Amino acid sequence: MLSSRVRLGVAAGSGVLLTALAVGFVVSARSDQAASAVADVATGELGTGPTMMVLTNGKLSMVSAADPGGVRDVTGQACDRAYQVGNTIGCLRPAGPLKAGRLVVFDASQGELRQTRSMAVTGFPNRMRISPSGRMLAYTLFVSGHTYRANGFSTGTRIVDTVTGAVADLEDFAITRDGKAYRNADVNFWGVTFVDDNAFYATLSTGNHRYLVAGDLAARTVRTLAENVECPSLSPDRTRIAFKQAIDNNPDKGWRLTVLDLKTMKRTELAETRSVDDQAEWLDNQTVAYSLQESDGTNNIWIVPANGTGGPTRLIAGANSPSLRP
């Protein structure tokens, strides 16, 4: 476990249990409060067994997957966006308000956070994903603007080989749109999700259209698959994409959390009716997690069934940027 721990103020609620996740943890209905303090430690033991990594007040944190509302181990590592696959952890470390100063990669294989790579980045941190092997890391920053609803925003999305340090900029990739070669000065990419160390999906924006694209890292190519798909997230069985769909194809109206079947291209709107501006995380093949910010600025992590049934349930209070380490 980490050398310093913070126990969040949680009180047992009615005792009603939701068996929501096939990975085997159970969510208890609770009355939650935000963490009152954060331990300021640079490194610490991460422990063993299934855990969820989240950000607590911008600090890398670990919580047991069996009790996501319980004791949370909070490190002193500050991140504006973070993600974990296996023992690889990526962190967009802030340099100041609304700016990320460095991309930092940690190795957690020895039970501690050991920094393995660091590089300067500039912009407002937005999205991050890591390939299943833990080798390839993708991140998105707002270069100008800091919301997808703003006019004239610009993003920068890059894929980093965490072993060699090689960097690929998606704006350098050849684009095939609707079967034809395409290039335009307004092209933006964001929200990469990996199939493996080479194949990926992402969002392409151009001409007021937002497309799901399939990418090939080695070939430096992307091709459009569907329209009105943002921030895709590939399911563990690789058959579906969870994404945010602009209501009436207009981001000014907000987004509906939706799942796309990659074989049939059928869309299923999920039971979360609030606007979700996040890249969802699959906790298993039946459950999607995502972050929502309350009116007071507090972030909470929610889950919802991936088949459109049921309803949203709060999983972790006072946290965002979830990723599961089985």
Backbone hydrogen bonds in HBPLUS format (Angstrom, degrees):
<---DONOR---> <-ACCEPTOR-->    atom                        ^
c    i                          cat <-CA-CA->   ^        H-A-AA   ^      H-
h    n   atom  resd res      DA  || num        DHA   H-A  angle D-A-AA Bond
n    s   type  num  typ     dist DA aas  dist angle  dist       angle   num
A0006-VAL N   A0072-ARG O   3.21 MM  66  5.73 162.5  2.24 155.9 159.9     1
A0072-ARG N   A0006-VAL O   3.21 MM  66  5.73 155.7  2.27 158.6 161.1     2
A0010-VAL N   A0008-LEU O   2.99 MM   2  5.85 110.2  2.49 115.4  98.9     3
A0033-GLN N   A0009-GLY O   3.16 MM  24  5.38 131.2  2.41 148.7 160.7     4
A0011-ALA N   A0031-SER O   3.40 MM  20  5.65 161.1  2.44 143.5 148.9     5
A0031-SER N   A0011-ALA O   3.41 MM  20  5.65 165.1  2.44 153.0 157.3     6
A0013-GLY N   A0029-ALA O   3.17 MM  16  5.44 129.6  2.44 153.7 147.6     7
A0029-ALA N   A0016-VAL O   3.31 MM  13  5.90 159.6  2.36 165.5 171.5     8
A0018-LEU N   A0027-VAL O   3.11 MM   9  5.42 168.4  2.12 158.2 161.8     9
A0027-VAL N   A0018-LEU O   3.32 MM   9  5.42 168.2  2.33 151.6 148.2    10
A0024-GLY N   A0021-LEU O   3.09 MM   3  5.80 163.2  2.12 114.9 119.8    11
A0076-GLY N   A0041-VAL O   2.36 MM  35  4.44 128.8  1.60 168.7 154.8    12
A0046-LEU N   A0111-GLY O   2.81 MM  65  5.08 132.0  2.04 115.7 129.7    13
A0065-ALA N   A0050-PRO O   3.11 MM  15  5.41 174.9  2.11 125.7 124.4    14
A0051-THR N   A0325-ARG O   2.89 MM 274  5.20 156.6  1.95 146.0 151.6    15
A0325-ARG N   A0051-THR O   2.74 MM 274  5.20 176.8  1.74 165.1 164.3    16
A0052-MET N   A0063-VAL O   2.83 MM  11  5.38 160.3  1.86 159.8 166.5    17
A0063-VAL N   A0052-MET O   3.01 MM  11  5.38 146.6  2.12 145.8 156.2    18
A0053-MET N   A0323-SER O   2.81 MM 270  5.34 160.1  1.85 164.8 166.9    19
A0323-SER N   A0053-MET O   2.97 MM 270  5.34 132.4  2.20 147.8 157.9    20
A0054-VAL N   A0061-SER O   3.02 MM   7  5.29 156.1  2.07 135.4 142.9    21
A0061-SER N   A0054-VAL O   2.87 MM   7  5.29 142.8  2.01 167.9 164.8    22
A0055-LEU N   A0320-ASN O   2.85 MM 265  5.36 159.7  1.89 155.1 158.2    23
A0320-ASN N   A0055-LEU O   3.16 MM 265  5.36 142.7  2.30 136.0 146.9    24
A0056-THR N   A0059-LYS O   2.90 MM   3  5.07 162.6  1.93 142.8 144.0    25
A0059-LYS N   A0056-THR O   2.93 MM   3  5.07 152.0  2.01 107.5 116.4    26
A0079-CYS N   A0058-GLY O   2.84 MM  21  5.45 159.2  1.89 147.6 154.7    27
A0060-LEU N   A0077-GLN O   2.92 MM  17  5.61 160.9  1.95 161.0 166.2    28
A0075-THR N   A0060-LEU O   2.84 MM  15  5.55 170.4  1.85 171.0 174.4    29
A0062-MET N   A0073-ASP O   2.75 MM  11  5.05 154.3  1.81 144.7 153.6    30
A0073-ASP N   A0062-MET O   2.76 MM  11  5.05 154.7  1.82 164.0 162.5    31
A0067-ASP N   A0064-SER O   3.12 MM   3  5.27 146.1  2.24 101.2 110.8    32
A0070-GLY N   A0067-ASP O   2.92 MM   3  5.36 164.2  1.94 124.5 126.4    33
A0080-ASP N   A0092-LEU O   2.82 MM  12  5.68 170.1  1.83 165.4 164.6    34
A0092-LEU N   A0081-ARG O   2.92 MM  11  5.38 168.1  1.94 165.4 167.7    35
A0083-TYR N   A0090-GLY O   3.09 MM   7  5.35 147.8  2.19 142.1 145.7    36
A0090-GLY N   A0083-TYR O   2.84 MM   7  5.35 163.8  1.87 159.8 165.3    37
A0085-VAL N   A0088-THR O   2.97 MM   3  5.42 158.4  2.02 156.7 163.5    38
A0088-THR N   A0085-VAL O   2.95 MM   3  5.42 161.8  1.98 143.1 142.1    39
A0108-ALA N   A0087-ASN O   2.76 MM  21  4.70 158.2  1.81 138.6 145.4    40
A0089-ILE N   A0106-PHE O   3.02 MM  17  5.01 165.2  2.04 142.8 145.0    41
A0106-PHE N   A0089-ILE O   2.76 MM  17  5.01 166.0  1.78 152.5 157.4    42
A0091-CYS N   A0104-VAL O   2.86 MM  13  5.16 144.0  1.99 155.8 164.2    43
A0104-VAL N   A0091-CYS O   2.83 MM  13  5.16 171.4  1.83 157.3 160.3    44
A0093-ARG N   A0102-ARG O   2.72 MM   9  5.18 148.0  1.82 167.4 169.8    45
A0101-GLY N   A0093-ARG O   2.57 MM   8  5.65 138.8  1.73 143.5 157.5    46
A0102-ARG N   A0093-ARG O   3.16 MM   9  5.18 158.1  2.21 137.9 144.0    47
A0095-ALA N   A0099-LYS O   3.17 MM   4  5.93 157.9  2.22 129.1 134.6    48
A0099-LYS N   A0096-GLY O   3.20 MM   3  5.49 156.0  2.26 136.6 130.1    49
A0100-ALA N   A0123-GLY O   2.78 MM  23  5.85 148.5  1.88 164.2 170.2    50
A0121-VAL N   A0101-GLY O   3.23 MM  20  5.56 163.1  2.26 118.1 121.3    51
A0103-LEU N   A0119-MET O   2.77 MM  16  5.31 161.9  1.80 161.5 165.8    52
A0119-MET N   A0103-LEU O   2.94 MM  16  5.31 149.5  2.04 143.3 153.1    53
A0105-VAL N   A0117-ARG O   2.82 MM  12  5.06 163.3  1.84 151.2 151.6    54
A0116-THR N   A0105-VAL O   2.80 MM  11  5.66 169.4  1.81 153.3 156.9    55
A0107-ASP N   A0114-ARG O   2.75 MM   7  5.08 154.9  1.81 138.3 146.1    56
A0114-ARG N   A0107-ASP O   2.98 MM   7  5.08 162.3  2.02 139.6 144.9    57
A0111-GLY N   A0108-ALA O   3.18 MM   3  5.42 160.5  2.22 115.5 116.2    58
A0124-PHE N   A0142-PHE O   2.89 MM  18  4.77 157.3  1.94 138.2 139.9    59
A0142-PHE N   A0124-PHE O   2.75 MM  18  4.77 163.4  1.78 140.6 143.7    60
A0126-ASN N   A0140-THR O   3.02 MM  14  5.47 143.0  2.16 165.3 155.2    61
A0127-ARG N   A0140-THR O   3.32 MM  13  4.93 158.0  2.37 122.2 128.0    62
A0140-THR N   A0127-ARG O   2.90 MM  13  4.93 154.3  1.97 136.9 136.6    63
A0129-ARG N   A0138-ALA O   2.97 MM   9  5.30 154.0  2.04 145.7 150.8    64
A0138-ALA N   A0129-ARG O   2.81 MM   9  5.30 170.5  1.82 159.6 162.9    65
A0131-SER N   A0136-MET O   2.81 MM   5  5.23 160.3  1.85 152.4 157.6    66
A0134-GLY N   A0131-SER O   2.85 MM   3  5.28 148.3  1.95 116.0 126.2    67
A0162-THR N   A0135-ARG O   2.94 MM  27  5.46 163.7  1.97 159.2 160.2    68
A0137-LEU N   A0160-VAL O   2.91 MM  23  5.13 162.3  1.94 148.4 154.4    69
A0160-VAL N   A0137-LEU O   2.66 MM  23  5.13 168.8  1.68 159.1 161.0    70
A0139-TYR N   A0158-ARG O   3.04 MM  19  5.77 154.7  2.11 158.3 166.4    71
A0158-ARG N   A0139-TYR O   3.10 MM  19  5.77 154.2  2.17 159.9 166.0    72
A0141-LEU N   A0156-GLY O   2.95 MM  15  5.32 154.8  2.02 146.2 154.3    73
A0156-GLY N   A0141-LEU O   2.83 MM  15  5.32 151.5  1.92 154.2 162.0    74
A0143-VAL N   A0154-SER O   2.66 MM  11  5.31 146.7  1.76 139.4 149.6    75
A0144-SER N   A0154-SER O   3.23 MM  10  5.06 159.7  2.28 131.0 132.7    76
A0154-SER N   A0144-SER O   3.03 MM  10  5.06 161.8  2.06 134.8 135.9    77
A0150-ALA N   A0147-THR O   3.30 MM   3  5.60 161.1  2.34 106.2 111.6    78
A0170-LEU N   A0157-THR O   3.12 MM  13  5.98 165.8  2.14 158.8 163.3    79
A0159-ILE N   A0168-ALA O   2.83 MM   9  5.13 156.0  1.89 146.7 154.9    80
A0168-ALA N   A0159-ILE O   2.88 MM   9  5.13 157.8  1.93 146.3 153.9    81
A0161-ASP N   A0166-ALA O   2.85 MM   5  5.24 165.2  1.87 158.0 162.8    82
A0165-GLY N   A0161-ASP O   2.68 MM   4  5.10 147.7  1.78 148.5 157.8    83
A0172-ASP N   A0169-ASP O   2.94 MM   3  5.68 165.5  1.96 124.0 128.9    84
A0173-PHE N   A0170-LEU O   3.04 MM   3  5.30 164.4  2.07 111.4 116.4    85
A0174-ALA N   A0220-ARG O   2.94 MM  46  6.33 157.7  1.99 153.9 147.2    86
A0222-VAL N   A0174-ALA O   2.94 MM  48  6.33 147.1  2.05 166.0 169.9    87
A0182-TYR N   A0175-ILE O   2.89 MM   7  5.35 150.7  1.98 148.8 146.6    88
A0176-THR N   A0222-VAL O   2.92 MM  46  6.28 145.7  2.04 145.4 156.5    89
A0224-THR N   A0176-THR O   2.97 MM  48  6.47 152.7  2.05 165.0 172.6    90
A0177-ARG N   A0180-LYS O   2.77 MM   3  5.33 147.0  1.87 166.7 155.5    91
A0180-LYS N   A0177-ARG O   3.05 MM   3  5.33 166.5  2.07 113.8 118.1    92
A0187-VAL N   A0184-ASN O   3.32 MM   3  5.80 159.8  2.37 120.7 120.3    93
A0188-ASN N   A0205-SER O   2.99 MM  17  5.08 148.9  2.09 145.0 151.6    94
A0205-SER N   A0188-ASN O   2.78 MM  17  5.08 165.1  1.81 153.4 155.9    95
A0190-TRP N   A0203-THR O   3.06 MM  13  5.28 147.1  2.17 138.1 144.4    96
A0203-THR N   A0190-TRP O   2.87 MM  13  5.28 162.8  1.90 169.0 172.2    97
A0193-THR N   A0201-TYR O   2.83 MM   8  5.29 151.3  1.92 149.6 151.7    98
A0201-TYR N   A0193-THR O   2.81 MM   8  5.29 161.4  1.84 158.9 165.4    99
A0195-VAL N   A0199-ALA O   2.91 MM   4  5.27 172.6  1.92 134.8 135.1   100
A0196-ASP N   A0199-ALA O   3.34 MM   3  5.51 162.2  2.38 140.4 140.4   101
A0217-LEU N   A0198-ASN O   3.01 MM  19  5.00 167.3  2.03 137.2 140.7   102
A0200-PHE N   A0215-GLY O   3.19 MM  15  5.04 153.6  2.26 131.0 132.8   103
A0215-GLY N   A0200-PHE O   2.69 MM  15  5.04 175.7  1.69 151.7 152.0   104
A0202-ALA N   A0213-VAL O   3.07 MM  11  5.43 144.3  2.20 143.5 150.0   105
A0213-VAL N   A0202-ALA O   2.91 MM  11  5.43 164.9  1.93 155.9 157.7   106
A0204-LEU N   A0211-TYR O   2.88 MM   7  5.07 158.0  1.93 143.5 150.7   107
A0211-TYR N   A0204-LEU O   2.71 MM   7  5.07 166.6  1.72 156.0 158.6   108
A0206-THR N   A0209-HIS O   2.94 MM   3  5.42 157.6  1.99 152.5 159.9   109
A0209-HIS N   A0206-THR O   2.97 MM   3  5.42 148.9  2.07 114.7 124.2   110
A0228-ASN N   A0210-ARG O   2.55 MM  18  5.07 130.4  1.78 159.4 175.1   111
A0212-LEU N   A0226-ALA O   2.75 MM  14  5.22 160.0  1.78 150.0 156.7   112
A0225-LEU N   A0212-LEU O   2.73 MM  13  5.52 155.2  1.79 172.5 166.0   113
A0214-ALA N   A0223-ARG O   2.90 MM   9  5.45 153.7  1.97 154.5 157.4   114
A0223-ARG N   A0214-ALA O   2.99 MM   9  5.45 144.0  2.12 139.9 151.0   115
A0216-ASP N   A0221-THR O   2.86 MM   5  5.35 157.2  1.91 159.1 159.6   116
A0220-ARG N   A0216-ASP O   2.88 MM   4  5.75 122.0  2.22 140.4 155.8   117
A0221-THR N   A0216-ASP O   3.23 MM   5  5.35 157.7  2.29 140.3 146.6   118
A0220-ARG N   A0217-LEU O   3.25 MM   3  4.99 138.5  2.43  91.9 103.6   119
A0230-GLU N   A0244-LYS O   3.20 MM  14  5.31 142.7  2.35 142.9 152.9   120
A0244-LYS N   A0230-GLU O   3.00 MM  14  5.31 165.3  2.03 150.8 153.4   121
A0233-SER N   A0242-ALA O   2.80 MM   9  5.07 124.0  2.11 144.8 159.0   122
A0242-ALA N   A0233-SER O   2.88 MM   9  5.07 165.8  1.90 147.9 147.7   123
A0235-SER N   A0240-ARG O   2.93 MM   5  5.42 160.6  1.97 156.5 155.9   124
A0238-ARG N   A0235-SER O   2.85 MM   3  5.02 159.0  1.90 113.6 119.8   125
A0262-LEU N   A0239-THR O   2.93 MM  23  5.66 163.6  1.95 151.7 155.7   126
A0241-ILE N   A0260-LEU O   2.84 MM  19  5.01 154.3  1.91 142.3 151.1   127
A0260-LEU N   A0241-ILE O   2.71 MM  19  5.01 160.9  1.74 148.1 154.5   128
A0243-PHE N   A0258-THR O   2.82 MM  15  5.46 159.3  1.87 161.2 164.7   129
A0258-THR N   A0243-PHE O   2.89 MM  15  5.46 168.1  1.90 166.1 168.2   130
A0245-GLN N   A0256-ARG O   2.92 MM  11  5.09 167.6  1.94 134.7 138.9   131
A0256-ARG N   A0245-GLN O   2.78 MM  11  5.09 161.4  1.81 140.7 144.4   132
A0249-ASN N   A0246-ALA O   2.96 MM   3  4.74 144.5  2.09 127.5 119.0   133
A0247-ILE N   A0254-GLY O   2.98 MM   7  5.89 168.6  1.99 145.0 147.9   134
A0250-ASN N   A0247-ILE O   2.93 MM   3  5.59 154.7  2.00 117.9 124.5   135
A0253-LYS N   A0250-ASN O   2.92 MM   3  5.74 164.3  1.94 127.6 132.4   136
A0254-GLY N   A0251-PRO O   2.95 MM   3  5.05 161.8  1.98 108.6 114.4   137
A0270-LEU N   A0257-LEU O   2.94 MM  13  5.74 172.5  1.94 151.2 152.7   138
A0259-VAL N   A0268-THR O   2.86 MM   9  5.13 154.5  1.92 136.9 145.3   139
A0268-THR N   A0259-VAL O   2.79 MM   9  5.13 155.0  1.85 149.8 158.2   140
A0261-ASP N   A0266-LYS O   2.93 MM   5  5.34 164.8  1.96 153.8 158.4   141
A0265-MET N   A0261-ASP O   2.62 MM   4  4.91 138.2  1.79 143.7 155.0   142
A0281-GLU N   A0289-ALA O   2.79 MM   8  5.03 164.7  1.81 146.7 151.3   143
A0289-ALA N   A0281-GLU O   2.67 MM   8  5.03 168.5  1.69 152.6 156.9   144
A0283-LEU N   A0287-THR O   3.01 MM   4  5.63 157.5  2.06 143.0 150.2   145
A0306-ALA N   A0286-GLN O   2.87 MM  20  5.21 158.0  1.92 134.8 134.6   146
A0288-VAL N   A0304-VAL O   3.08 MM  16  5.55 173.3  2.08 159.4 161.5   147
A0304-VAL N   A0288-VAL O   2.99 MM  16  5.55 141.7  2.14 148.8 160.5   148
A0290-TYR N   A0302-TRP O   2.99 MM  12  5.49 147.1  2.10 147.8 153.6   149
A0302-TRP N   A0290-TYR O   2.83 MM  12  5.49 165.8  1.85 166.5 170.5   150
A0292-LEU N   A0300-ASN O   2.98 MM   8  5.58 158.9  2.02 160.5 167.5   151
A0300-ASN N   A0292-LEU O   2.99 MM   8  5.58 158.9  2.04 155.5 161.9   152
A0294-GLU N   A0298-THR O   2.70 MM   4  5.23 169.9  1.71 161.6 162.1   153
A0297-GLY N   A0294-GLU O   2.95 MM   3  5.29 161.8  1.98 115.9 119.4   154
A0319-ALA N   A0299-ASN O   2.83 MM  20  5.33 122.4  2.17 123.6 131.3   155
A0301-ILE N   A0316-ILE O   2.82 MM  15  5.05 174.3  1.83 160.7 161.9   156
A0315-LEU N   A0301-ILE O   2.74 MM  14  5.56 154.7  1.80 142.2 150.6   157
A0316-ILE N   A0301-ILE O   3.17 MM  15  5.05 159.8  2.21 130.2 135.8   158
A0303-ILE N   A0313-THR O   2.87 MM  10  5.40 151.1  1.95 147.5 156.7   159
A0313-THR N   A0303-ILE O   2.92 MM  10  5.40 154.3  1.98 153.0 160.7   160
